[in-house]
């Protein structure tokens, strides 16, 4: 039994690292350019950024909303299913919504995206399937695909969640750099804890 658990552990680590290595070959600045432009243009016009997902990608949405907000792109988490029951009212025409789905075919997310598009939102699709409904219906598309989730059942989102987080962390980094966020600005937004203190070399 112990040997089996050890094998499962090692397989998950190896599969996950291999999947991220493969995904790395799909990533370039060019794939982010349209998504960056959507957000910068929207913010220049006074519009806002939101992020949504169904199930476990919905938890990714919460983390990325926090990460983007703390690095210069204020982002609001939009509940994936409540959006069709009135919560889409938080999204104004011209706002940008980042929609996350590994399959790109989740029925609830499709309904949410259609509601948002009908209300004038622009969509950044984050999905692991290049030919999916979500990829084709986004105004910009960020690929976050894996072949194997890393477990014997190959069902529960594990490696695909790592891929989504990885791709969106890069996105947050590019936006942060484009906006020229300084340590002083970051500390103003994040005054608590060790991250909220300027380091010696950052003090002028």
N, C-alpha and C positions, 0 to 999 in steps of 0.2 A: 504493500500500500504506500509506504513511504517513498519507494522508488518511483511509483506512478505519479505521486504528487510532485516529486522533484522534476520529473519529465515534463509534466504539464506546466510547471513554473518556467522551466528553461525554454520550452516551446513558445510560450506566450511572449517572453522577452525577445527571443530571436525573431519571431514573426512580426512583432510590433516594430522592432528596429529595421527589419527588412522592408516593411511597408512604408515607413517614413523615408527610408533611403530611396525607394522607388518613386515616392511622391516628390522628393527633392528634384528629381530629373524633369518633373512636369512644371516646376515653378520658375518663373522669370519675372522681371519687372513688368514686361509687356502685359502679362495676364492681369495685373493689378491696375493698370493705367486707367481703364474705363471706370472701374469702381471708385478709384480715387477722385476722378473728375466728377462723377455723380455727387459725391459728398461735398467736395469743395464748392461746386456750383450751387448746390442746394443751400449750403451755409452762407454763401455770399448773398443769396436772396432772402435770408432770414428764415430758411426752412431748417428742419431738424432731422435727426437720425434715430431710427428705432431698430430693434433686432428681435427676431422671433424664431420659434421652433416648436415642434411637438415632441412630447416625451423627453428622452434623455438629451437630444439637441436643445430642448428648451432650457435645460440647466446650463448648457454651454452658452446659450444666449445671455443668461444672467451674468456669468463671469465676463464675457466679452463686453457687455454693456458697461460693466464696472471698469474694465481695463481701458476701453476707449475713452470713457469719461475722465479717467485719471491722467490721460496722456494727451488731452487737447481736443477730443471730439466728443462733446456731451451726447450721450446715447441713452435712449429710454427702452427698457425691456417691455415688449408687447406680448401679452399672453396669447399663445398660439390658437386656442380654441375660443376664448372669450372675444376675440376680434370680430367674430361673426354675430356676436350678441351685444354689440354696442361699443366694445373697447376700441374698435377701429376709429372711433371718434377722437382718439388722441392723436391720430395721424392726419395732418393737413395736406391739401393738394400741394404737390411739389416736394413733400418730405421723402426721405429715402428709407426704405426698410430692408435690412439684411435678413434673408430667410434661409434657415438651415434645415437640410433634410438629406440623410445619406442616400436614400433611394430616389429622392426627387419626385416621388409618386404618392406620398402620404395624402390621403383624401382630405383630412382636416386642414392640412397646410395649403392644399390647392384651393380650398374654399376661402381660406384667409387671404391668400395672395390675390385671388380674383376680386374679393371685396376691396382690398387695398388699391389694386390697379383701377378698379371702377371709380374709386374716390380720388384718383389723381396722384397716387404714390408711385415712386420709382423703386424698382426691386433689384437688389443685389442677391443673386442666387448662389448659395454655397451648398454643393452637392457632390456626391461621389459617382454620379452617373451622367456622363457627358451628353447622352441622348435623352435624358429624362424630361418630363413635363416641366419641372422647375427650371432646369437649365435653359430650355427653349423659351420660357416665359419671363425670364429675367432680363432687365435692361443691361446688366453686367453679370458675368459668371465667374466664380472662383471654384476651381476643381479641388476636391478634397476626397479623393477616392482610395479605397483599399480593396484587395482581393479576398483577404482573410481577416476575420475579427480576432483570431489568436486563440480560440478555444475549440475543443472537439466538436461542439455543436455548430460553430460558425454562425451564430445567430445574434446573441446579445451584443449590443454596440460596445466595443472596446477599442480596437484599433481605429475604427472609423471616427470615434470621438476624439482620439489623439490627433487624427488627421485634421479634423475640423478646427480643433483648438490651435494646432500648428499653423494652418493657413491663415487663420484670423489673427493670431499673434503677430505674424509677419505684416499683415494689413495694418494693425495698430502701430507697429514700428514705422512703417512707411508714412502714415499720416502724421505721426508725431514729428518725424524728421522734416516733412514737407512744411509743417506749421512752425518749425523752428522753436519747439518747446525747450525752455531753459530749466536748469535745476531750480532756480528761484521760483519760476512759475509752478513747477511740479510740487514744491514744498508748500506753496500757498494752498493748493488743492488737497494736500495730503499731510496736514500738520501733525498727525498722531503717529506715534511709534518711531522706530529707527529710520524708516524711509522718509520721515518728515523733518529730518535734520540735514542741513547742508554739511557736506564733507569739507575738510580743510582746504582742499585744492579748488573747491567751488566758491569759496568766499573771496569776494573782491574788496 
